[in-house]
Amino acid sequence: NCSNTQFTCQKGVAISRPLTRCIDQGQKCNRIINCEDKSDELYCDRNFQNNDCPPDHTFCPDGKVCYRKDAQTCDGVSNCIDDSDEKDCNENKCSSNKHVYCPREKRCARRDNSYKCDGIVDCEDNSDEENCSKCNGDSNAFNCDSK
């Protein structure tokens, strides 16, 4: 339960505090997505000017929230209401140790310590688990392909 000085994310967790759904009230409608489900920036009544973003942030293409374009484009986390910071990504834009490229979705997905062909689906379209040997290099593993 969140305190009366906090906002409760509707679904999912707070991005900066992944073990809780609570963010500070001041983070609601501050033009930066702080809840995984974006609920802290939905239904906000505001009029934006070009200078309304915090330093080192820029408006998302939809003009509703701000994000750090250099650091948060194609990082596997949606920082814009319309997900535009995660669209039209290519393999070169994905951070190789933290993300996996999903070619059909043209986006980077957080890999959460998993890798391509590890049996864990990182891409919504399952492309990171296609064309893989079931053994993943271990011919002694149970249920391995003998091909």
C-alpha positions in Angstrom: 0.0 0.0 0.0 1.2 3.5 -0.9 1.2 6.3 1.6 -1.0 9.4 1.2 2.0 11.3 -0.2 2.5 8.7 -3.0 0.7 7.8 -6.2 -0.1 4.1 -6.9 0.7 2.9 -10.4 -2.5 1.2 -11.8 -0.8 -1.9 -13.2 2.8 -3.1 -13.0 5.5 -1.4 -11.0 7.3 1.9 -10.6 10.2 2.0 -13.1 12.8 3.3 -10.6 11.5 1.1 -7.8 10.6 -2.3 -9.4 9.5 -3.9 -6.2 6.7 -1.4 -5.5 3.8 0.3 -7.3 4.4 3.5 -5.4 5.9 6.8 -6.7 6.1 10.2 -5.1 3.1 12.4 -5.8 5.4 14.9 -7.4 6.2 12.4 -10.1 2.6 12.2 -11.3 1.9 14.4 -14.3 5.5 15.6 -14.3 5.9 14.8 -18.1 8.2 11.8 -17.3 6.9 8.3 -17.3 7.6 6.8 -13.8 5.1 3.9 -13.8 5.6 0.9 -16.1 2.0 1.2 -17.2 2.3 4.9 -17.8 -0.6 5.6 -15.5 1.2 8.5 -13.8 1.1 10.5 -17.1 -2.4 9.5 -18.3 -5.3 11.9 -17.8 -3.1 14.9 -17.0 -4.5 18.3 -17.9 -1.6 20.4 -19.2 -0.5 22.9 -21.8 3.0 22.3 -23.0 5.5 24.8 -24.4 8.7 23.7 -26.0 10.7 24.6 -22.8 8.5 22.5 -20.5 10.8 19.5 -20.5 13.4 19.1 -17.7 17.1 19.7 -18.7 18.5 17.0 -20.9 15.0 15.8 -21.9 13.1 16.4 -25.1 9.4 15.9 -26.0 8.3 12.6 -27.3 6.9 12.9 -30.9 3.4 12.8 -29.5 4.1 15.9 -27.5 2.7 14.4 -24.2 5.7 13.5 -22.2 9.5 14.1 -22.2 12.3 11.6 -22.4 16.1 11.5 -22.7 16.4 10.9 -26.4 20.1 9.8 -26.4 19.8 7.4 -23.5 16.2 6.2 -23.8 15.7 5.6 -27.5 15.6 1.9 -28.3 16.5 0.9 -24.7 13.7 -1.7 -24.4 11.6 0.5 -22.1 8.8 2.6 -23.4 9.3 6.2 -22.3 6.6 7.7 -24.5 2.9 7.3 -24.3 2.7 6.1 -27.9 5.9 3.9 -27.6 7.5 6.0 -30.3 10.9 5.8 -28.6 10.9 2.0 -29.1 9.7 2.0 -32.8 11.9 1.7 -35.9 14.9 0.4 -33.9 17.6 -1.6 -35.6 20.1 -4.1 -34.3 22.8 -1.4 -34.0 20.7 0.7 -31.7 20.2 -2.1 -29.2 22.6 -2.2 -26.3 24.1 -5.6 -26.9 24.6 -6.7 -23.2 21.2 -5.4 -22.0 18.8 -5.8 -24.9 17.9 -8.2 -27.7 16.8 -7.0 -31.1 13.3 -8.2 -32.2 13.5 -7.9 -36.0 9.8 -8.3 -36.9 8.8 -5.8 -34.1 11.7 -3.5 -35.1 12.4 -2.8 -31.4 14.8 -3.7 -28.6 13.6 -5.7 -25.7 15.2 -5.8 -22.3 16.7 -9.2 -21.9 16.8 -9.3 -18.1 20.0 -11.5 -18.0 18.6 -13.8 -20.7 19.9 -14.3 -24.2 18.9 -15.4 -27.7 17.9 -19.1 -27.8 17.9 -19.4 -24.0 14.3 -20.8 -23.8 13.1 -17.4 -22.4 10.9 -15.3 -24.7 12.2 -11.7 -24.7 10.5 -10.6 -28.0 6.7 -10.5 -28.1 6.8 -12.2 -31.5 9.2 -15.0 -30.1 11.8 -14.1 -32.7 14.6 -14.4 -30.2 13.7 -18.1 -29.7 13.3 -19.2 -33.3 15.8 -21.4 -35.3 17.4 -22.6 -32.1 18.7 -26.0 -31.2 16.8 -27.3 -28.2 20.1 -28.3 -26.6 21.7 -24.8 -26.7 25.1 -26.4 -27.1 24.6 -29.1 -24.4 24.1 -32.5 -26.2 23.6 -34.2 -22.8 20.6 -32.0 -21.9 17.2 -33.7 -21.5 14.9 -33.6 -24.6 17.7 -32.4 -27.0 17.5 -32.6 -30.7 19.8 -35.3 -32.0 20.2 -33.6 -35.3 
